[in-house]
Every structure is written in C-alpha cells, then in structure tokens.
Amino acid sequence: MADHSRTLTLRIDWSEIDLFGHVNNVAIMKYVQAARVDFLEALGLMQQKTETGIGPILASVSCQFLRPLFYPGHVTTGARAAAVGTTSFEIRYELRDGSGKLAARATDIIVLFDFTKKTKVPLNRALKEMILNL
C-alpha cells in the first residue's frame, strides 16, 4: 500500500462473519471507519473538535466490494487524501486481505463543520497542505 499515506491492520473477528461465511458488509464499513478516525486523528481534527467545536463530519461514504474477507485473518486498510475543496476533502481507501488481495475500495467526503453554529467551515491553507501531505 505504498500509495496510501496511512495504513491500519485489523484482526477479523469471528463475530463479523455473516450467514454466507464471509465478513459482513457492516463490518467492512467499520474497518473503513477505523481508518477514517486514524486519518482524522493524524490531522489533529479529532482533538480540534474537542477543543474548539470545529471538526470533521462525514457527508458521504461509498464502498465497492470486490472480494470476500474471511475469518480467521486480518484486513489492512490504506487511506489517502484524494481531493481538497473549500470546505471538504475526500479520503480514498483500499482494503486488502492477509495475502494482499484487494477486497474493497471506499471513498469518504469529509466536511469541516462548526458544531456550535451548525454550519460548514472553510479549510484554511495550513489544513489543506496537511491533508495533501499526509
């Protein structure tokens, strides 16, 4: 996952298996969520939200399931910024099984949001640079 700025490896838990014997789509979205939080923490946005009330909010998420994941095993999620706008940015993910085979791709749109005023906030130049450099 050399083209991803952040990687996170998670253990597949038996409870994440569905009736068909593979990891349920809900569990895959939890893997994406874990990678999202890791990415946002690396940017300092989770701490900023606690300190200022301005932080990230998920505006959109999509996922393309390519091959099943199975228990026992691990999943590695790679995350990278793909685009930066005025008030939002895009994070793209690849999820790979323990042998490195691509299992899913996902995309988030994250908006910087003032939770007190209930409004979007423009990304400042420093944050835009951090997103693109991460």
C-alpha positions as CSV (number, residue, x, y, z in Angstrom):
1,M,0.0,0.0,0.0
2,A,2.8,2.3,-0.9
3,D,0.4,4.9,-2.4
4,H,-1.5,5.3,0.8
5,S,-0.3,7.7,3.5
6,R,-1.9,5.8,6.4
7,T,-2.3,2.1,6.8
8,L,-4.1,0.2,9.6
9,T,-4.2,-3.5,10.1
10,L,-7.1,-5.0,12.0
11,R,-7.9,-8.5,13.1
12,I,-11.0,-10.1,11.6
13,D,-13.2,-11.2,14.4
14,W,-15.5,-14.3,14.3
15,S,-18.5,-12.1,15.2
16,E,-18.1,-10.2,11.9
17,I,-18.9,-13.3,9.8
18,D,-22.4,-13.5,8.3
19,L,-24.6,-16.4,7.2
20,F,-22.7,-16.8,4.0
21,G,-19.4,-17.4,5.8
22,H,-17.6,-14.2,5.0
23,V,-17.2,-10.8,6.6
24,N,-20.4,-8.9,6.6
25,N,-20.6,-5.6,4.7
26,V,-21.3,-3.7,8.0
27,A,-18.0,-5.0,9.4
28,I,-16.2,-3.7,6.3
29,M,-17.7,-0.3,6.9
30,K,-16.4,-0.5,10.5
31,Y,-12.9,-1.1,9.1
32,V,-13.3,2.0,6.9
33,Q,-14.5,3.9,10.0
34,A,-11.4,2.9,11.9
35,A,-9.2,4.0,9.1
36,R,-11.1,7.3,8.8
37,V,-10.7,8.1,12.6
38,D,-7.0,7.2,12.3
39,F,-6.6,9.6,9.4
40,L,-8.5,12.4,11.1
41,E,-6.5,11.9,14.3
42,A,-3.3,12.2,12.3
43,L,-4.5,15.6,11.0
44,G,-5.4,16.7,14.6
45,L,-9.0,17.2,13.7
46,M,-10.5,15.0,16.4
47,Q,-8.6,17.0,19.1
48,Q,-9.6,20.3,17.4
49,K,-13.2,19.3,17.6
50,T,-12.9,18.7,21.3
51,E,-11.1,22.0,21.9
52,T,-13.0,24.3,19.5
53,G,-16.2,22.7,18.5
54,I,-15.0,22.7,14.9
55,G,-14.2,19.4,13.4
56,P,-14.9,16.8,10.8
57,I,-18.3,15.4,9.8
58,L,-19.0,12.6,7.4
59,A,-21.0,13.9,4.4
60,S,-20.8,10.9,2.2
61,V,-19.4,7.3,2.1
62,S,-19.4,4.8,-0.6
63,C,-17.9,1.3,-0.9
64,Q,-17.3,-1.1,-3.8
65,F,-17.0,-4.7,-2.5
66,L,-14.6,-6.7,-4.8
67,R,-13.9,-10.0,-3.0
68,P,-14.9,-11.5,0.3
69,L,-12.9,-11.4,3.5
70,F,-12.8,-14.5,5.8
71,Y,-12.2,-15.4,9.4
72,P,-9.6,-16.1,10.7
73,G,-7.5,-13.3,9.2
74,H,-6.5,-9.7,9.0
75,V,-7.5,-6.8,6.9
76,T,-5.2,-3.9,6.1
77,T,-6.8,-0.6,5.2
78,G,-4.9,2.1,3.3
79,A,-6.1,5.7,3.3
80,R,-5.1,8.7,1.4
81,A,-6.4,12.2,0.6
82,A,-7.7,12.3,-3.0
83,A,-9.1,15.8,-3.3
84,V,-9.4,19.0,-1.3
85,G,-12.2,21.6,-1.7
86,T,-13.2,24.8,0.0
87,T,-15.0,23.1,3.0
88,S,-14.4,19.5,2.3
89,F,-12.0,16.8,1.3
90,E,-12.1,13.3,0.0
91,I,-10.4,10.2,1.6
92,R,-10.0,7.1,-0.5
93,Y,-9.4,3.6,1.0
94,E,-8.3,0.2,-0.2
95,L,-9.0,-2.8,2.0
96,R,-6.7,-5.8,1.4
97,D,-6.8,-9.3,2.9
98,G,-3.9,-11.0,4.6
99,S,-2.4,-12.1,1.3
100,G,-2.6,-8.5,-0.1
101,K,-5.5,-9.1,-2.4
102,L,-7.8,-6.1,-2.9
103,A,-11.1,-6.8,-1.2
104,A,-12.9,-3.4,-1.3
105,R,-12.5,0.3,-2.2
106,A,-14.2,3.0,-0.3
107,T,-14.5,6.8,-0.5
108,D,-15.5,9.4,2.1
109,I,-16.3,13.1,1.8
110,I,-15.4,14.8,5.0
111,V,-16.7,18.4,5.7
112,L,-15.2,20.7,8.3
113,F,-18.1,21.7,10.5
114,D,-18.8,24.1,13.3
115,F,-20.9,22.1,15.7
116,T,-22.0,25.1,17.7
117,K,-23.1,27.3,14.7
118,K,-24.3,24.2,12.7
119,T,-22.5,25.4,9.6
120,K,-19.7,24.4,7.3
121,V,-16.3,26.0,7.8
122,P,-13.7,26.7,5.1
123,L,-10.5,24.7,5.3
124,N,-7.6,27.0,6.0
125,R,-4.4,26.9,3.9
126,A,-2.4,25.1,6.6
127,L,-5.0,22.3,6.9
128,K,-5.3,21.9,3.2
129,E,-1.5,21.4,3.0
130,M,-1.6,19.0,5.9
131,I,-4.3,16.9,4.2
132,L,-2.4,16.8,0.9
133,N,0.9,16.0,2.6
134,L,-0.4,13.3,4.9
